[in-house]
Structures are given as structure tokens and as C-alpha cells.
């Protein structure tokens, strides 16, 4: 076991525990804006769908029910503008983090293969490369990478942690470069429903991919848009030549989304109203926190989308974490996402209205 665990970095969130204790000692309680886990109720229509499917004694299928695949393809066409999507173009997964962590291994990557991801990025991209014994590599502009040995290119728009959005022209340029060099692109688009000052575009859009999904796969999650982090519900969409073999591998591995969860996802993807209502909640929290942080002396960069504000006071991120913890506010240090985040903190919008109001008062 140590041979595997020794390849991985220390689990970053453990380093935050002392600051969490400090924040929790505040007389009015902690305001936890660190992890970014949803706190609002699961919409009632989704709960009802889950309960209605609770009597599911048999094994679910890895590929999901036809109804689930219909729901995914319908949503991709309606929301992302994708064209010609069939069941062969989609694959349910057991939450997006599982997929990110194990994708390089499932693709058969290993020593000598390179996996690239943004300089500021979700740490699990690197973890996935290290689990497969592939070489992790951070980039500023992926088209400046040496394509030799580059087997997997992660895009992330809107970005976690920065909220940065890659525009249509930028995505088109990157996709063209990747195809020219035979590099597989996985685009993490889990925050695509949460654009504030930008309208995020998917690599599945024909203006980006020229009407072909060759070499492209998009990753989507229901955790944030539908408050379903506890359900572990996500899916892939894109190149059937990639998803077909992945489906076979995942069948052997028993990587099945539970039958009740599949039914819940059908309900969630078929309803846009609850997504709009949740967006409105996050928009109000974002406005309140953004104004309070700016008034407190912070500078906010990017943050045009996603569930976070990427903020700095021009000092070590850990000094900022300590400063806010003394006020009962817990945030994530920017260096969790790479050394380039050393002077930033990530402030999540995922707290109740009451707790956000408390943070605003303290700031």
C-alpha cells in the first residue's frame, strides 16, 4: 500500500484543521467557505425520483438505463448546443472526482506518458497522473507544451479554483492544436451552468469542434448545479472511440451508479427550473461576499464563473487564511491548487444565506 500512497502528495485539507479550530471558536460560530460542498436542499422532484426507484434489488448497469442516456443526450443538445449526440457518445460515472483520479489508469497510461493540466488546478488531476505512474505537468498555455509523450490534456473551464473561463476562440485553438498532435482532450466542465460575467462554452459545441467529437470528451457533474454531491452523479460525453473502451473497462471494475441515483439524474437533467433557482441563490451570495471582500481590502481576479471567488491581499495565502480564521471565516489557501496560488485564497459561495450574512458582517 505504501508503494501507492507514497506516490501521492499529502492530502491538503488536513493542513487546514488548526485554522478550522480557530474559526470554530468564534462566538457566533464558523462560516465555512473552504471546501465548496453544497448546503441547500436537494430539489423535491429529485428526491421523489430517488424514493420512487428505491426498490432496486438488482444490479444497475454501468452504461445506465436507456432513460438516463436519453436524459444526458437531451441535456447536452439543449444546454450545450451539441449536435448528433447518441447513446454511444455518453457514459455515466460515479461522481467526477472518481473519474478524474482513475482516468489515466483506465486509459492505460504509465511511465513515460505525460498528463497535463492548468498551472492552477484541481489537485486530483495530478493525483490521477501519479496513481498511473505517468508524469504530471502543469501548463499556462497548453499549445506551448511539447506534444511528444503527451497522452492526456486536461482543460477546466470554468476553472476551479480561479473561475476563469476559456472563450470560444481559445477553446477552438486548443482543440485544433491537440488534434494536430494526436493529444486526447478531456474538458472538465462541471461548473458550466454557473457563469456570472461570462457565458461558458463546451468543447462539445460545433463552433469549437467543427462538428466532430474526435479526440474530445467533456466531464459534467450534478453535484453543484443540482445539489447532488451526496448522490455521486456525473457523466462523460464525447468521442465514442474513447468512451466505448472506457465502458468495457468500467464494466470489469464494477463502476456502477446506483439505480436510484440514475433515476434521480433523469429527473434532474429534465428540469431547468431548479437550476435557475439555485443559480439565483449563488448569485446573491456571490454579490454579498464579493462586495465585502473588496471593502475589506482584497483584490479579486477572474472569478467570472464557478462557485468561488479567487481573492488576494498580496500576502502569503496562509497569512490570509489565519487572518480570516480569527474572524471565524474558513477559506481554502491558494497553494492547494499549485504554487502559483501562493498569495491567493479560494472563497466558496457554498454556505447558507445566514452564514454568508455573518461573514459579510465580520468583514
C-alpha positions in Angstrom: 0.0 0.0 0.0 2.8 2.4 0.8 4.2 2.0 -2.7 1.0 3.6 -4.0 0.4 6.2 -1.2 4.0 7.3 -1.4 3.4 8.5 -5.0 0.7 10.9 -3.8 1.1 14.4 -2.2 -0.1 14.9 1.3 -3.9 15.3 1.5 -4.1 19.1 1.5 -7.2 19.6 3.5 -5.6 18.1 6.6 -3.3 21.2 6.8 -6.4 23.4 7.3 -7.5 21.7 10.5 -5.8 24.1 13.0 -7.4 27.1 11.2 -10.7 25.4 11.3 -10.5 25.0 15.1 -9.6 28.7 15.3 -12.6 29.7 13.2 -14.9 27.3 15.1 -14.1 29.1 18.3 -15.7 32.4 17.1 -18.6 33.3 19.4 -21.0 33.4 16.5 -19.7 30.1 15.1 -17.7 29.2 12.0 -18.5 30.3 8.5 -17.0 27.5 6.3 -16.2 28.8 2.8 -13.4 26.4 2.2 -14.5 23.1 0.7 -17.3 24.2 -1.6 -19.8 21.5 -0.7 -23.5 22.3 -1.4 -25.7 23.2 1.6 -29.0 23.8 0.1 -31.7 21.1 -0.1 -31.9 18.6 -2.9 -34.8 19.7 -5.0 -38.0 17.9 -4.2 -38.6 16.4 -7.6 -35.2 14.8 -7.5 -35.8 13.4 -4.0 -39.1 11.9 -5.2 -37.5 10.3 -8.2 -34.9 8.7 -5.9 -37.5 7.4 -3.5 -39.6 6.0 -6.3 -36.7 4.0 -7.5 -35.7 2.8 -4.0 -36.9 -0.7 -4.6 -34.0 -1.7 -6.9 -32.8 -5.1 -5.8 -30.9 -5.9 -9.0 -27.5 -4.7 -10.2 -27.6 -1.5 -12.2 -25.7 -1.3 -15.5 -22.5 0.7 -15.9 -23.9 2.3 -19.0 -27.0 3.3 -17.3 -30.7 2.9 -18.2 -31.9 4.0 -21.7 -33.8 6.7 -19.9 -30.7 8.0 -18.3 -28.8 8.1 -21.6 -31.8 9.8 -23.2 -31.7 12.4 -20.4 -28.0 13.0 -20.8 -28.1 13.3 -24.6 -31.2 15.6 -24.4 -29.5 17.9 -21.9 -26.3 18.1 -24.0 -28.2 19.1 -27.0 -30.5 21.6 -25.2 -27.9 23.2 -22.9 -24.6 22.8 -24.7 -25.7 23.1 -28.3 -24.1 19.7 -29.1 -25.3 18.0 -32.3 -25.7 14.4 -33.4 -25.2 13.0 -29.9 -26.3 9.4 -29.4 -26.1 6.9 -26.6 -22.7 5.9 -27.8 -21.5 9.4 -27.1 -22.3 9.3 -23.3 -21.2 7.4 -20.2 -22.4 7.9 -16.6 -19.7 7.9 -13.9 -19.8 7.6 -10.1 -19.1 11.3 -9.4 -16.5 13.3 -11.3 -13.7 13.0 -8.8 -13.5 9.2 -9.2 -13.3 9.7 -12.9 -10.5 12.3 -12.7 -8.5 10.2 -10.2 -8.6 7.0 -12.2 -8.9 8.1 -15.8 -5.1 7.9 -16.6 -5.0 4.4 -15.2 -8.1 3.4 -17.2 -6.6 4.8 -20.3 -3.6 2.6 -19.8 -1.1 5.4 -19.2 2.0 4.8 -17.2 5.7 5.6 -17.0 6.9 7.8 -19.9 3.4 9.2 -20.6 2.6 12.8 -19.7 -0.6 14.2 -18.3 -1.0 18.0 -18.5 -3.3 20.3 -16.5 -3.6 24.0 -15.8 -1.0 25.7 -13.6 -3.7 26.5 -11.1 -5.9 23.4 -10.9 -8.0 20.9 -9.0 -5.4 18.7 -7.3 -6.9 15.5 -8.4 -5.6 15.9 -12.0 -2.1 15.5 -10.6 -3.2 12.7 -8.3 -4.6 10.8 -11.3 -1.3 11.0 -13.2 0.6 9.8 -10.1 -1.7 6.9 -9.5 -0.9 5.7 -13.0 2.8 6.4 -12.6 2.5 8.9 -15.5 4.3 12.3 -15.5 2.2 15.2 -14.3 2.9 18.5 -16.0 1.3 22.0 -15.3 0.8 24.5 -18.1 0.0 28.1 -18.7 -0.9 27.7 -22.4 -1.3 24.0 -23.5 -0.3 24.8 -27.1 3.2 25.6 -25.8 3.6 22.1 -24.4 5.9 19.6 -26.1 3.4 17.1 -27.6 5.8 14.2 -27.6 4.6 11.7 -25.0 1.7 13.9 -24.1 -1.2 11.5 -23.8 -3.9 13.4 -21.9 -4.6 17.1 -21.8 -7.0 18.4 -19.1 -8.9 21.6 -19.7 -11.0 23.2 -17.0 -13.5 25.9 -17.9 -14.9 27.4 -15.8 -11.9 26.9 -13.6 -11.6 25.6 -10.1 -10.2 27.5 -8.3 -10.0 30.7 -10.3 -13.3 30.9 -12.0 -11.6 31.7 -15.3 -13.5 30.9 -18.5 -11.9 29.9 -21.8 -13.6 31.7 -24.6 -14.8 30.0 -27.8 -11.8 31.1 -29.9 -9.4 29.9 -27.2 -11.1 26.5 -27.0 -11.1 26.2 -30.8 -7.4 27.0 -31.0 -6.5 24.4 -28.3 -8.7 21.7 -29.8 -7.2 22.2 -33.2 -3.6 22.0 -31.7 -4.5 18.8 -29.8 -5.9 17.1 -32.8 -2.9 18.1 -34.9 -0.6 16.4 -32.4 -2.9 13.4 -31.6 -3.4 14.5 -27.9 -6.6 13.3 -26.2 -8.5 16.2 -24.6 -10.7 15.8 -21.5 -12.5 19.0 -20.7 -13.8 19.4 -17.1 -16.9 21.5 -17.4 -18.5 20.8 -14.1 -19.2 24.5 -13.4 -20.6 25.3 -16.9 -24.1 26.2 -15.5 -22.5 28.9 -13.2 -21.3 31.7 -15.5 -21.7 35.2 -13.9 -19.7 37.6 -16.0 -19.1 35.2 -18.9 -21.1 32.6 -20.8 -19.0 29.3 -20.7 -18.9 27.2 -23.8 -18.4 23.5 -24.1 -15.9 21.7 -26.3 -19.0 19.8 -27.5 -20.2 22.9 -29.2 -19.9 22.6 -33.0 -18.3 26.1 -33.2 -15.4 24.7 -31.1 -15.1 21.1 -32.5 -16.1 21.7 -36.1 -19.0 19.2 -35.8 -16.7 16.3 -34.8 -16.1 14.8 -31.3 -12.9 13.1 -32.4 -10.4 13.2 -29.5 -12.7 15.1 -27.2 -14.5 14.2 -24.0 -16.4 16.6 -21.7 -16.9 15.9 -18.0 -20.1 17.0 -16.3 -21.4 16.8 -12.8 -24.7 17.3 -11.0 -23.1 18.0 -7.6 -23.2 21.8 -7.8 -26.0 22.6 -10.3 -28.5 20.3 -8.6 -27.0 20.0 -5.0 -26.3 16.3 -5.6 -22.8 16.0 -4.3 -24.0 13.3 -1.9 -25.5 11.3 -4.7 -22.2 10.9 -6.7 -23.7 11.6 -10.1 -21.7 12.7 -13.1 -21.2 11.7 -16.8 -18.9 11.9 -19.8 -19.8 13.0 -23.3 -17.8 12.9 -26.5 -15.8 10.6 -28.7 -17.3 7.1 -28.8 -13.9 5.7 -29.7 -12.7 6.8 -26.2 -15.9 6.1 -24.3 -16.5 2.6 -25.7 -13.3 1.1 -24.3 -13.8 3.1 -21.1 -17.3 1.5 -20.7 -15.8 -2.0 -21.1 -13.1 -1.3 -18.5 -15.6 0.2 -16.1 -17.9 -2.9 -16.5 -15.0 -5.1 -15.4 -14.3 -2.7 -12.5 -18.0 -2.6 -11.4 -18.1 1.1 -11.5 -21.9 1.5 -11.4 -24.0 4.4 -10.5 -26.8 3.1 -8.2 -30.2 2.6 -9.8 -31.9 5.1 -7.5 -29.3 7.7 -8.4 -29.7 7.1 -12.1 -33.4 7.8 -11.7 -32.7 10.9 -9.8 -30.3 12.1 -12.5 -33.1 11.6 -15.1 -35.3 13.9 -13.1 -32.5 16.5 -12.5 -31.5 16.8 -16.2 -35.1 17.1 -17.3 -35.8 20.1 -15.2 -34.2 23.6 -15.7 -36.3 25.4 -13.1 -34.4 24.2 -10.0 -31.1 25.0 -11.7 -32.2 28.6 -12.3 -33.4 28.9 -8.7 -30.1 27.6 -7.3 -28.1 30.0 -9.6 -30.1 32.9 -8.1 -29.1 31.8 -4.6 -25.5 31.6 -5.5 -25.6 34.9 -7.4 -26.9 36.7 -4.3 -24.2 35.1 -2.1 -21.5 36.0 -4.6 -22.5 39.6 -4.8 -22.6 40.0 -1.0 -19.2 38.2 -0.4 -17.6 40.0 -3.3 -18.5 43.4 -2.1 -17.5 42.6 1.5 -14.1 41.2 0.4 -13.3 44.2 -1.8 -14.3 46.6 1.1 -12.0 44.6 3.4 -9.0 45.3 1.1 -9.0 42.2 -1.1 -8.4 42.1 -4.8 -10.4 39.6 -6.8 -9.1 38.1 -10.0 -11.0 36.2 -12.7 -14.0 34.7 -10.8 -16.3 35.3 -13.8 -17.8 31.9 -13.3 -17.9 28.9 -11.0 -18.7 28.7 -7.2 -15.6 30.6 -5.9 -14.0 34.0 -5.6 -10.2 34.0 -6.2 -9.0 36.7 -3.8 -5.7 38.1 -2.5 -4.4 40.7 -0.1 -0.9 40.5 -1.6 0.5 38.3 1.2 1.1 34.6 1.9 -2.2 32.7 1.4 -1.6 31.1 4.9 -1.4 34.6 6.5 -4.8 35.4 4.8 -6.2 32.1 6.0 -5.1 32.9 9.5 -6.5 36.5 9.3 -9.9 35.2 8.2 -9.9 32.3 10.7 -9.6 34.8 13.5 -12.8 36.3 12.3 -14.5 32.9 12.2 -14.2 32.5 8.4 -12.5 29.5 6.9 -11.3 29.6 3.3 -9.0 27.5 1.2 -5.4 28.5 0.7 -4.4 29.1 -2.9 -1.4 26.9 -2.8 -3.7 23.8 -2.5 -4.1 24.4 -6.3 -0.5 24.9 -7.2 2.5 27.1 -6.2 1.1 29.9 -8.4 -1.7 30.3 -5.9 0.6 31.2 -3.0 -0.8 34.7 -2.4 -4.5 33.8 -3.1 -7.4 32.2 -1.2 -10.4 30.5 -2.7 -13.6 31.7 -1.1 -16.6 29.3 -1.8 -20.2 30.5 -2.2 -21.5 27.4 -0.7 -22.8 28.5 2.7 -26.3 29.3 3.8 -27.7 32.8 3.4 -27.4 33.2 7.2 -23.8 32.2 7.3 -22.9 34.3 4.3 -24.5 37.3 6.1 -22.5 36.5 9.2 -19.2 36.6 7.1 -20.2 39.9 5.5 -20.8 41.4 8.9 -17.4 40.2 10.2 -15.6 41.5 7.1 
